Amino acid sequence: MDQLELFDIPNPCIGICQSNNRGYCLGCLRSRDERFNWPQKPANERSRILRLLAQRRARLKVKALSAEPEVTPAGSLDLF
């Protein structure tokens, strides 16, 4: 049995509609299938997609943080 949604689940589109090399939108991180017919998808499917987007954002954040080079502030050289 589906849970009743009291509020409409908003479309996560932020207006940056470009796909990366894997087919995910650079703006909202949805796949083409997830973007297709968003308003007609049932509420439980839209909720599942929003959870997936949160996981994708978290993975991108971790990847971005690990890719940044470690910067040593000027004046505090680590010699040992």
C-alpha positions as CSV (number, residue, x, y, z in Angstrom):
1,M,0.0,0.0,0.0
2,D,1.4,3.4,-1.0
3,Q,1.8,6.1,1.6
4,L,-0.4,9.1,1.2
5,E,1.6,12.2,0.3
6,L,0.1,15.3,1.9
7,F,2.1,17.7,-0.3
8,D,3.1,17.6,-3.9
9,I,6.7,16.4,-4.4
10,P,8.5,19.3,-6.2
11,N,10.4,18.8,-9.4
12,P,14.2,18.9,-8.5
13,C,15.0,20.6,-11.8
14,I,17.2,23.7,-11.3
15,G,17.2,24.8,-15.0
16,I,20.7,23.5,-15.9
17,C,19.6,20.9,-18.4
18,Q,22.7,19.4,-19.7
19,S,23.7,15.7,-19.6
20,N,27.1,14.4,-18.6
21,N,28.9,11.6,-20.4
22,R,26.9,9.0,-18.4
23,G,23.5,10.6,-19.2
24,Y,22.9,12.3,-15.8
25,C,21.7,15.9,-15.8
26,L,24.4,18.2,-14.5
27,G,21.8,20.4,-12.7
28,C,19.5,18.0,-10.9
29,L,21.5,14.7,-11.3
30,R,18.6,12.7,-12.6
31,S,18.9,10.2,-15.4
32,R,17.0,10.6,-18.6
33,D,14.5,8.0,-17.4
34,E,14.0,9.8,-14.1
35,R,13.5,13.1,-15.8
36,F,11.0,11.7,-18.3
37,N,7.4,12.4,-17.4
38,W,8.1,13.5,-13.8
39,P,4.6,14.9,-13.2
40,Q,3.0,11.6,-14.3
41,K,5.2,9.4,-12.0
42,P,3.5,8.2,-8.9
43,A,4.5,9.9,-5.6
44,N,6.4,6.8,-4.3
45,E,8.5,6.8,-7.5
46,R,9.3,10.5,-7.1
47,S,10.2,10.0,-3.5
48,R,12.6,7.2,-4.4
49,I,14.2,9.4,-7.1
50,L,14.7,12.2,-4.6
51,R,16.5,9.8,-2.2
52,L,18.7,8.7,-5.0
53,L,19.6,12.3,-5.8
54,A,20.6,12.9,-2.2
55,Q,23.0,9.9,-2.4
56,R,24.4,11.1,-5.7
57,R,25.0,14.6,-4.3
58,A,26.8,13.1,-1.3
59,R,29.0,10.9,-3.5
60,L,29.9,13.9,-5.8
61,K,30.8,16.0,-2.7
62,V,33.1,13.3,-1.3
63,K,34.7,12.9,-4.8
64,A,35.2,16.7,-5.1
65,L,36.7,16.9,-1.6
66,S,39.1,14.0,-2.2
67,A,40.2,15.5,-5.6
68,E,41.2,18.9,-4.0
69,P,44.9,19.1,-3.4
70,E,46.0,19.7,0.2
71,V,47.0,23.3,0.6
72,T,49.6,24.3,3.2
73,P,49.0,27.9,4.5
74,A,51.9,30.3,3.7
75,G,54.1,30.7,6.7
76,S,53.5,27.3,8.2
77,L,55.8,25.0,6.3
78,D,55.8,21.4,7.4
79,L,59.4,20.3,7.4
80,F,59.0,17.0,9.1
